[in-house]
Amino acid sequence: MPLEVDEDSLETNPDLTLAQDKFLLETSNTLSPEDKNLLEMNIMNSIKKENMAPFFEQICKDLSNLDSIKMDKSLYDEMKEKNTLKIQEFDAFIEDAEKNLTEMEVREKNLIKSEYLCRIGDLEGALTAFRKTYEKTVSLGQRLDIIFHLIRIGFFNMDHDVISRNIDKAKTLIDEGGDWDRRNRLKVYQVYMA
């Protein structure tokens, strides 16, 4: 199976609509039963579609007061096994790339793994993997794209420390010569932080 990364998908990963739905369920006491059920169904459909075992585990803890989002051990175990197999596959590709391919190809393999970890909701693992990918990245534009991804992970987790540290890092990189598209993206992230 060839591993390819879709650079455009980096802007939609992690799925911030999941974070928004979770936030609404956590904070809104005024949701109608229909709206609440729709949000819960959207979250569970996304979890099942992407085999999001780490996110499922977290959301079961965070939303333990909801009847419809409860830990289903068999579902969790099934998704966790799929995640483990996929990560082992990525690790094998990365190991092979480190032995037989160029640094650029190693970077691409690490980026694919990082994006996968992010997509399944293993956000701590994704942060670590993106930082490792960043170390192997030479291009200023690609480094900025990774920083932007870290910012989105911060938004997903509502982790202001991750967001502000990476916005500062992005400002420094932009000053080194970022293009207008990435300058504009940084401005948008800064507005959301204000």
C-alpha positions as CSV (number, residue, x, y, z in Angstrom):
1,M,0.0,0.0,0.0
2,P,1.6,3.3,-1.0
3,L,1.6,5.9,1.7
4,E,0.8,9.4,0.5
5,V,0.1,12.6,2.3
6,D,-2.5,15.0,1.0
7,E,-1.1,18.4,2.0
8,D,-4.5,20.0,1.7
9,S,-6.0,17.6,4.3
10,L,-3.5,19.0,6.9
11,E,-5.8,22.1,7.1
12,T,-8.8,20.0,8.2
13,N,-7.0,17.6,10.5
14,P,-7.9,17.4,13.4
15,D,-11.6,17.8,12.6
16,L,-12.5,21.0,14.6
17,T,-16.2,20.3,14.2
18,L,-15.7,17.4,16.6
19,A,-14.2,19.7,19.1
20,Q,-17.0,22.2,18.6
21,D,-19.7,19.5,19.0
22,K,-18.0,18.2,22.2
23,F,-17.7,21.7,23.6
24,L,-21.5,22.3,22.9
25,L,-22.4,19.1,24.7
26,E,-20.1,20.0,27.7
27,T,-21.3,23.6,28.1
28,S,-24.8,24.0,26.8
29,N,-27.7,23.3,29.1
30,T,-30.1,24.8,26.6
31,L,-29.7,22.2,23.9
32,S,-33.0,20.6,22.8
33,P,-33.0,16.8,23.1
34,E,-33.0,16.6,19.3
35,D,-29.9,18.9,19.0
36,K,-28.2,17.0,21.7
37,N,-28.9,13.6,20.1
38,L,-27.7,15.0,16.7
39,L,-24.4,16.2,18.2
40,E,-23.9,12.9,20.0
41,M,-24.7,10.9,16.8
42,N,-22.2,13.1,14.8
43,I,-19.5,12.5,17.3
44,M,-20.0,8.7,17.4
45,N,-20.3,8.4,13.6
46,S,-17.0,10.2,13.2
47,I,-15.4,8.1,15.9
48,K,-16.5,4.9,14.2
49,K,-15.7,6.1,10.7
50,E,-12.1,7.0,11.5
51,N,-11.5,4.3,14.2
52,M,-10.8,7.1,16.7
53,A,-10.0,4.9,19.8
54,P,-8.0,7.5,21.6
55,F,-10.6,10.2,21.1
56,F,-13.4,7.8,22.0
57,E,-11.6,7.0,25.3
58,Q,-11.2,10.7,26.0
59,I,-14.7,11.7,25.1
60,C,-16.2,8.9,27.3
61,K,-14.3,10.4,30.3
62,D,-15.2,14.0,29.4
63,L,-18.9,13.3,28.7
64,S,-19.5,10.6,31.2
65,N,-22.8,12.3,32.1
66,L,-24.3,11.5,28.7
67,D,-26.3,8.3,28.3
68,S,-25.5,7.8,24.6
69,I,-21.8,8.2,24.8
70,K,-20.6,5.4,27.1
71,M,-17.5,3.2,26.8
72,D,-18.2,0.2,24.6
73,K,-15.3,-2.0,25.4
74,S,-15.6,-4.2,22.3
75,L,-15.8,-1.2,20.0
76,Y,-12.9,0.4,21.7
77,D,-10.8,-2.8,21.6
78,E,-11.6,-3.2,17.9
79,M,-10.6,0.3,17.0
80,K,-7.5,0.2,19.2
81,E,-6.3,-2.9,17.4
82,K,-6.8,-1.3,14.0
83,N,-4.9,1.8,15.3
84,T,-2.1,-0.4,16.6
85,L,-1.7,-2.3,13.3
86,K,-1.8,0.9,11.3
87,I,0.9,2.6,13.5
88,Q,3.1,-0.5,13.2
89,E,2.7,-0.3,9.5
90,F,3.8,3.3,9.5
91,D,6.7,2.5,11.8
92,A,7.9,-0.2,9.4
93,F,7.7,2.2,6.5
94,I,9.6,4.8,8.5
95,E,12.3,2.3,9.5
96,D,12.7,1.2,5.9
97,A,12.9,4.8,4.8
98,E,15.6,5.6,7.3
99,K,17.7,2.7,6.1
100,N,17.1,3.0,2.3
101,L,15.7,6.3,1.4
102,T,16.5,10.0,1.5
103,E,15.8,12.4,4.4
104,M,12.9,13.9,2.4
105,E,11.2,10.6,2.0
106,V,11.7,9.9,5.8
107,R,10.1,13.2,6.4
108,E,7.1,12.3,4.2
109,K,6.6,9.0,6.0
110,N,6.8,10.7,9.4
111,L,4.3,13.3,8.2
112,I,1.8,10.6,7.2
113,K,2.1,9.0,10.6
114,S,1.7,12.3,12.3
115,E,-1.5,13.1,10.4
116,Y,-2.9,9.6,11.1
117,L,-2.3,10.1,14.9
118,C,-4.0,13.4,14.7
119,R,-7.0,12.0,12.7
120,I,-7.7,9.3,15.3
121,G,-7.5,11.7,18.2
122,D,-4.1,10.6,19.7
123,L,-3.2,14.3,20.0
124,E,-0.3,13.8,22.4
125,G,1.2,11.2,20.0
126,A,0.5,13.6,17.1
127,L,2.3,16.5,18.8
128,T,5.4,14.3,19.3
129,A,5.3,12.9,15.8
130,F,4.8,16.4,14.2
131,R,7.8,17.7,16.3
132,K,9.9,14.8,15.0
133,T,8.7,15.6,11.4
134,Y,9.6,19.3,12.0
135,E,13.2,18.3,12.8
136,K,13.5,16.5,9.5
137,T,12.0,19.4,7.5
138,V,14.2,21.9,5.7
139,S,11.7,23.9,3.7
140,L,10.4,27.0,5.5
141,G,6.9,26.6,4.0
142,Q,6.7,23.0,5.1
143,R,7.9,23.9,8.6
144,L,5.2,26.6,8.8
145,D,2.6,24.0,7.7
146,I,3.6,21.8,10.6
147,I,3.5,24.6,13.0
148,F,0.0,25.5,11.8
149,H,-1.0,21.9,12.4
150,L,0.3,22.1,15.9
151,I,-1.8,25.2,16.4
152,R,-4.9,23.4,15.2
153,I,-4.2,20.6,17.7
154,G,-4.0,23.3,20.4
155,F,-7.4,24.6,19.3
156,F,-8.9,21.1,19.3
157,N,-7.7,20.6,22.9
158,M,-8.3,24.2,23.9
159,D,-4.6,24.2,25.0
160,H,-3.7,27.8,25.0
161,D,0.0,27.1,25.8
162,V,0.4,24.9,22.7
163,I,-1.4,27.6,20.6
164,S,0.6,30.6,21.9
165,R,4.0,28.9,21.7
166,N,3.4,27.8,18.2
167,I,2.0,31.1,17.1
168,D,5.2,32.7,18.4
169,K,7.2,30.1,16.5
170,A,5.2,30.8,13.3
171,K,5.8,34.6,13.7
172,T,9.6,34.0,13.8
173,L,9.4,31.7,10.7
174,I,7.2,34.2,8.8
175,D,9.8,36.9,9.5
176,E,12.4,34.7,7.9
177,G,10.4,34.8,4.6
178,G,7.0,33.2,4.8
179,D,4.8,33.6,1.7
180,W,1.6,35.7,1.7
181,D,-0.7,32.7,2.0
182,R,1.0,31.5,5.2
183,R,1.2,35.1,6.5
184,N,-2.6,35.3,6.1
185,R,-3.2,32.0,7.8
186,L,-1.1,33.1,10.7
187,K,-3.2,36.3,11.0
188,V,-6.4,34.2,11.1
189,Y,-4.9,32.0,14.0
190,Q,-3.9,35.2,15.8
191,V,-7.4,36.6,15.5
192,Y,-8.9,33.4,17.0
193,M,-6.5,33.7,19.9
194,A,-7.4,37.4,20.6
